[in-house]
Amino acid sequence: MNETLACIMNRRSTRAFLPEQVKETELQAILQAGLHAPSAHNEQPWHFTVIQDQLLLAELNAGAKEVGKNANDALLRKMCSNEQLHIFYHAPTVIVVSGEEKAIMPKTDCAAAVENMLIAAESLGIGTCWIGLAMLAFQGEKAADYCRQLQIPDGYAPYYAVSLGYKKIAAVSAPPRREDTVNFLR
Ligand SMILES: Cc1cc2nc3c(=O)[nH]c(=O)nc-3n(C[C@H](O)[C@H](O)[C@H](O)COP(=O)(O)O)c2cc1C
């Protein structure tokens, strides 16, 4: 197996991080990997907000959980009612990926950028977790205020967030893959 394939296979979500900040050169390499993702019509309709301000992350954590506590989904309500849960797992860096709403396929393009960053981080020994829960913060009454604080450009909407940092716990093995998800027509 080559290094790229090994990196893809070895990536696992990290949910416990060391407090040490990610080196700037590594962070820049991860961002570049995201910026080099494919995009429909090469629109590159993304914007990355790199957050290393722990007070702001605490605010987003609280805002997301507040919305989640009243969600229709019972699992979401339970998770967000857990006082111990920090949705970003206290990662030293979080990247919020926003997409240009008028682009052709902004969510797909932004998801490609996220995955590139997850793989790039793994290649550098940096742990990541894709944080869908973060988007709850942008569904509540403080959504506009958070967008302003994150300096998300006009016409863009936050779609995804990624926690990043050095891993506190070594990676576990991959959950089993679902079967019968590929067929061949030859
Ligand atoms: C769109 C998306 C949203 C996710 N949101 C969360 C999240 O909010 N919190 C979390 O701990 N993991 C989240 N994950 C990570 C998944 O739980 C994880 O990828 C899955 O369990 C498979 O584990 P692996 O990443 O270690 O292979 C998310 C993953 C994706 C793709």
The ligand as an ORCA input file, in Angstrom:
! r2SCAN-3c Opt
* xyz 0 1
  C     -20.965     15.100      7.958
  C     -20.318     14.534      9.213
  C     -20.656     15.068     10.443
  C     -20.047     14.562     11.602
  N     -20.321     15.163     12.807
  C     -19.722     14.716     13.926
  C     -19.926     15.376     15.168
  O     -20.650     16.377     15.277
  N     -19.280     14.890     16.260
  C     -18.447     13.809     16.203
  O     -17.902     13.421     17.224
  N     -18.219     13.164     15.027
  C     -18.819     13.604     13.889
  N     -18.545     13.007     12.690
  C     -17.572     11.917     12.632
  C     -18.246     10.560     12.433
  O     -18.887     10.174     13.623
  C     -17.154      9.530     12.024
  O     -16.561      9.953     10.809
  C     -17.718      8.131     11.878
  O     -18.169      7.634     13.106
  C     -16.668      7.157     11.313
  O     -15.526      7.125     12.134
  P     -14.070      7.511     11.578
  O     -14.104      8.962     11.165
  O     -13.151      7.273     12.726
  O     -13.779      6.639     10.410
  C     -19.123     13.486     11.516
  C     -18.796     12.972     10.263
  C     -19.368     13.497      9.119
  C     -18.953     12.952      7.772
*
